[in-house]
Amino acid sequence: MELYCTLSAEDEWPVSSVPLRSGHTIYIIYRNFVDGWGVDYLIHQLAWTEAETLAVIDGLSWGPAWPGRNCCPLPSSR
């Protein structure tokens, strides 16, 4: 529960970084807008002037290949 509270805090945008052997760094940024949260995946290298976007996941998406409604269907109510 503590991890969820940290990642969903409205007053902060938690960032995780993953350094790669190539000298690049991948940044994972949790955007905590009240009505529009999401996760940004960026890649950066010191020689670059700015980071490049690798992927963006907004709202309730489970990724480009597995939307939640297809991955985990809910039982129909009768």
QUIQUI-V761882 format. One record per helix or strand of 2 or more residues. SS is the DSSP state (helix for helix, strand for strand). FROM is the first residue (numbers start at 1). LEN is the number of residues. If there is no record, write none. Layout:
# QUIQUI-V761882
ss=(SS | SS)
from=(FROM | FROM)
len=(LEN | LEN)
This chain:
# QUIQUI-V761882
ss=(helix | strand | strand | strand | strand | helix)
from=(2 | 15 | 25 | 38 | 52 | 68)
len=(6 | 5 | 7 | 7 | 7 | 4)
